């Protein structure tokens, strides 16, 4: 595991952005939450078992659906783009609409 892979996984929605903590004298440290660290370990384990990117991308989505607060909506929106639509463009668009609708509901 290297820094480049972490940045790639953040861009794909497999991991969320780290939180920035301001330290003494203005220095900033980026740190992932405990939930995201556990997700990283799960994804690393899954990566050894499955060659396709779409299978690990489903993990954050399932966690977002079943465990409130474990995976933020912004991460789920990025991850939904990695899930294959099985030949129909409508499935991916429907999934993105579901994520957007949930985000609107969470704001209320």
Secondary structure, 3 states (H helix, E strand, C coil): CCHHHHHHHHHHCCCCCCEEEECHHHCEEEECCHHHHHHHHHHHHHHHHCCCHHHHHHHHHHHHHHCCCCCCHHHHHHHHCCCCCCCCHHHHHHHHHHHHHHHHHHHC
